[in-house]
Amino acid sequence: MRGLHRGEGGPSPVREAMIRYVAIGLATIALISVVGVWLFHRAGQNEAIRDAKDQTRIAAQGSVEPTLSDGLLREKPSALAAVDRVIQERVLTDDAIARVKIWDSSGRIVYSDEPALIGKRYPLGADEREDFGNGRVTAEVSDLSKPENRYERGMGRLLEVYLPIRTPSGRPLLYETYYRSSFISARAGRIFRQFAPLMIGALILLALIQLPLAWWLARRIQRGQDERERLLKRAIDASDVERRRIARDLHDGVVQDLAAVSYSLAAAAEGAPAPYDSNLRTAAAETRHGIGQLRTLLVEIYPPELHRAGLSAALADLLAAASARGLETSLDVDPDLRLEPETEALFFRIAQEAVRNAVKHAGAELLSVRVAATESDARLVVEDDGRGFDPAAAGGEDHFGLRVLEGLARDAGGELEIDSAPGAGARVVVKVAT
């Protein structure tokens, strides 16, 4: 259970909130941007592959297939020349295309812009054999380790796109084009440059639009907090005034009346016959005992020594009441200690509640109170050897006062710590910056 509140010289909560908002906003923009870049890159690659498929289909069906003849299957020079002329003039003019091959169903290359490949036979994979009859366009990264790709190994990463075409007599062939990786990268980069700035700009614009709203909300929350602190201070001041009035009325009224009664009873007992004298002395003693209890209560309600003789005297009175109930107490206060009145009042309230808790609920035998100060803070420590409790589960009436004092310490610019466990006593520490 801890409470911490900014001191007078601390940073503004509004500024802290805005810094956190901006930091979270920038981190969110960065994260979304990274994810967006990756998604746009993937989308660009997919779009580039679709473009490669479309270009391959157009070239194969629009330019190459009409020039095919059955003589190409017999490696007839004129048939090869006709196909080569179309490919050189209409296909390979695109720098993105590195190689063109045409296969028959047996795995023989019937045409390639690399003459050394023409007539060579290589085993077709199951996918290639299936593509001869399905009519679809297929794209995949080239496996340059295959022997049919030995002439492409110095061209870098390649994408091969192939689809089936037919000769005039209906013989199936497989038209294959190899695209350089620069084609994919260029298309992906173009798509990224088109859309990524719009996405990032929209995110930044959204954050900037929300910035004034966040500032307004932070200021409103801070004003509410300031108003709460003012009301709390006013309530505490009013409580002090009311405590002082009640203590004065009790001291000047009931206590004085009971004191007069005790004197009268004692005087009457001196001249009364037996057994009335004994009864009168008993009544006088009980009246004096009641007066003592009332005086102890007055000290708890409003400690006059706190304002007249200082914190040390008030804490001594507080521990005297605990000693009267059988506890062994000790008080350690720096004799040269000088604290602000607000800090003294806070220390006394917390010590009062901690002592009350030790006396009434802890079953303690030893109770100590220490007050010390350094250059940076003042500290109050109240310890007992009682039964202890779990601070995280302290929600009942027994420890309600400590939870209230936690808020008082926080609002006073201090920090309250409660260190306790079942069977291990309790240690209450409050620190206030000096």
N, C-alpha and C positions, 0 to 999 in steps of 0.2 A: 504494500500500500504506500504509494508515493505521490507527492504533489509538488509541482514545480511551476513557478510563475516568474515572468520576466521582472528584473529589477528596474530601477529608474533609468539606468544607462543602457538597458538592453535594446535590441533592435525592435522595431515596430512589428506587432503581430500581423498587421495588414501587409507590410513589406515582406515579412517571412512567408505569408500565404501566397503572395503574388510570385515570389521567387520559386516556391514549390510548384505553383501552377505552371509557370513558364518552363521550369525544368522538366516537369512531367509532360507538358505539351511538346517540347522539343524532342524528348525521348520517344514519345508516341509517333511524332512525325518521322523521326529517323527510322523507327522500327517499321512503320507502314511503308516508308520509302524503300527500305531494303527489300521487304517482301514484294512491293510493287515492281521494283526493278527486276527482281527474279521472275515475277509473273509476266511482265512485259517482254523480258528476254525469251521466256518459253513461248509466249504467244508469237513473238517475232520469228522464232525458229519454225514454229508450226506453220505460220503464214508463208515463210520462205519455202518450206517443203511443198506446200500446196501450189505456190507459184511455179516451182520446179516441175511438179507433176503436170500442171496445165501447159507449160511451155513444151514439155516433152510430148504430151498428147497432141498438141497443135502441130509440132514439127513432124511427128511420126505419121499422123493421119492426114495432115494437110500437104506435106511436102515430100516425105520419103516414100510412103506407101504408094502414091500414084506413079512413082518412077520404077517400082519393082517389076521385075520380070522373072520368069522361071529360069532364065539363063543365069541368074545370080546364084542359084543352087548348084549350077555346074561350073561356077567360077568363070563364066564367060567374060572376057575382057570388056566387051562393050556394055554388058549389064553392070559390071563393077564400075566402069567409068561413069555411067549415067547416075548411079547412086552417089558415087564420090563427088561428082560435080554439084549435086544438090546439097549434100551435107557440107561441103566446103563453102558454098555460096550462101546458104541459108541457116546453117546450124552452127558451125564453128566460128562464125563471125562474132558470136557472143563469147567474150573472154572468160565468162564464168564456166563454160563447158570445156572440160579437159580431154574427153575421149568419147567416141561413139563406137558401139559394137552392134552387130546384128547376128543373132544365133538361129540355128535351126533346131528342131526338136531332138536331134541326136547329140547335141552339145558341140557342134561344129560352128566356128565363127565364120560366117559366109561373107561378112564385110567388117572392116575396121579402118579408121583413119590411120592406124598404125599397120602398114602393109605386112609386117612380120607376123601378125596375128591371123591373117586370113588363111583359112584352111586348117587351122589348128583345132584340135578337139579336146574338150575338157568335160569332166563329168558334171552334169547339172544337179543342183540340189533339189530336194522335194518341192520347195517353194517355187523354184524356177519352172520345174516341169508342170506344176499346177497352173502357173500363170499363163502358159500357152493357151489354155482353153477358157479361162474365166473372164477375160476381157478387161480386167482392172489394171489400174496404174499402181505400181508398188515402188516404194522408196525405202532405202536402207543404207546405213553407213558401209562403205566398201571395206572388205577384208583384204588388205593389201598383201597378206601373207599367202594368198592363193596363187597358184602358178599363172592363172590367166590374167592376173593383175600385176605381173612383174614389171611391165613397162610403165605402170602408174606409181611405182613406189617412191619416186622422187618428187611427186606433185603435192605431197601433204595429205591432209585428211580430205577424203572425197565422199560425196553422196551419189550413189548410183540409183537411177530411176529407170524402170523398164516397164514395157507394156507389149501385148501381142499385136502383131500386124499380119497381113496375109498377102501372098502373091496373087496375081490375076487368076491363077488356077485354084486358089484356095489353100495353098500350102502354108501352114502356120510358121511364123518367125517371131523372134523376140527382139524388139528394138530396145537398146540400152544406152543411156546417156550418163556420163560421169560429170557431176558438178563440183567445182572447187569449194572449199569451205568458206572462201571469201564471199561467195554468192549468198550463203546462208547468213554470214555475219553482217553483210551489207544490208540485206533485207531486214534482219532483226534489228539492226541499229537504226534503220529508217523508221520503223514502227515505234521503237523506243523513243526516238527524238520527237516523234509526233505527239505521243500521248503522255509520256512520263512527266514532262514539265507541267502539263495541265493538271495532272494528279497532285504533284508536289505543291504547285501554286494554289490549288484549291484547298489543300490541307493547311497551308500557311495562312491563307485568307480566312479560313474558318477559325483558326486559332486567334488571329488578330481581331476578328469580329467578337469572339467570346471574351477577349481580354478586358474590355470595359465592363462587361457584365460581371466577370470574376472580381474585378476591383470594387465594383459597387457592392457586391455581396459580402466581400471581405470587410469593407468599411462598415456595412450595416451590422455584421456580426460583432465587429469591434465596438461599435457604439452600444450594442446590446450588452456586451461584456462590461464596458465602462459603466453603463447605467446599473448593471447588476452589482458591480463593486461599490458604487456610490450608495445604493440601497442597503447593501450589506453593512457598510461602514455606519450608515445612519442607524441601522437596526442595532448594531453593536453599541454605538454611542447611547442610543435610547435605552438599551438594556443596562448599560452602566449607570445611567441616571436613575432608572427605576430600581436597580439593586441598591444604589446609595440611599434612595428615599425609603425603601423598605427597611434597610438596615438601621437608618436613623430613627424611623418610627418605632421599630422594635426595641432599639436601645433606650430611647427616651420614654417609651411608653411601657410595654409589657415587662421588660427587664427591670426597669426602675420600680414598677409596682410589685413585682415578685420579690425584689430585694427588700422593699419595705415590709412585705408580708413576712419574709424570713426573719427580719429583725424583730418584728412584733411577736412572732411565735417564740423566738428565743427568749425575749423578755418575759413573755407570759409564762414560759416554762419555769423561770426562776422562782416565781411566787406561787405556782400552782401546786396543790396537794397531789400526792400519789393516788392513782396511777396516771393522772392527767399530765403531770410534768414529763413523763417518759413519752407519751403520745405526742405532746407538743414539740419535744426535742426531735422526735422522728420526723414530724411534719416539717420542721424548720430545716433539717438536713436534706430531706427530699426536695424541698423548695430550692435550696442552694444548688443541689445537683441539677435540677431543671434549669436554673440560671446558667450553670456552667455549660450545659448542652446548648442552650440558646446562644451563648457567647461564641461557642465553636461554630454554630450555624451562621452567625453573623460574619465571622471571619471568612467562611466559605462563600457567603453571598456577596460580601464586599470587603475585601481585605484592606483595612485602613493603613496597615504598615506598608503596603505596596507603594502608596503615594506619599506617606509621611517619612518612613525610614528606609524605603528602597526594597528591591527584590529580595535580597538576602533575608531581611527580617520577616517579610511576608512568607517566604518559603519555610523559614524556621517555625512560624506559627502553624503553617500547614502540616509540617512534620510532627509538631507537638501534639496535634489532634490524633495523628496516626499512632504516635508513641503511647498515648493514653489508651489506645485500644490493644496494646500488647505487642506492637511491631517494634523491632530493633531498627532504628533509622540512623541515617548519616547524611550530612549536608556539606557539600564542598563548593564554595563560591569564591572566586577570585576577589579579594578585598578591594582591589583597585579597579574592579570592573565598572564601567560606565556604559549604559545602554540607553537607547531612545525609549521614551515612555511607552510607545506602541509595542516595541519589542519586549519590554518588561511585562506589559499586560498580556501579550501573547504567551510568553514563557510561563507566567503564573497560571493562565487558564489551562494550558496543556499539562503542567505539573499537577494542578488541582484535579483534573480528570483522571490522569494516570494514577495518582495517589488514591483517589476514590475507588478506582477499579481494583487496585491492589488490595485495599482494605476490605471491600465489600464482596468481591467475586473471586479473587485469586487465591485466597487462603495463604497469603505470603507471611513469612516470618522476618525477612530482611528486606529493607527498602532503602534505596540510596538515590540522592538527587545531586547532580553536578552541573555547574554552569561555568563555562569558560569562553574565552574569545581569542581570536587570532586577528591578524591584519585583514583577513578577507571575510571572516564570518564570526558570529556568536552561536554557541551551541548549548542546548539544554539536553541532559540525559537523565532519564528516570528508569531505574532498574528494580525489579523485584524477583524473588525466588519462588513465586507462586506456581500454580498449576499450569499457567500458560494457556494459549489458545491458537487457533489457526487464523491468521489475519485475513486470508483470502475468503474464509467462510464466516467471518465475523459480521453477522447481520442482525443479531437479536438486540434486545434492550440492553444486555450487559455491556456491549461495546459500542452502542450507538453514539455515545459522547465522543469517543475517539474518532469515529468516522466524520462527525461534524467538525472536530478540531482539525482534521486533515484539510477540509475546505478552507477553514480560517487561516491555516498556515500558508496554503497556496495563494490565497487572496492577499495575504500580507507580504508576498514576495519571498516566502521561505519554502522549506521542504521538510515534510514530516515523514519519518521512517518508523515503522513498527516491526520489530524483529521478535517473533515469538513462535512457539510450537507447543503442542500439548505436552505437559510434564517438564518443560524447559524454562519456565519463567517468562518474563516479558521485558523488552528493552524498547523504550520510546525515545526517539531522538528527533529534535527539531533544530534546523539550522536556518539562520537568517543572515543575509549579507550585511556587512557593516560598512 
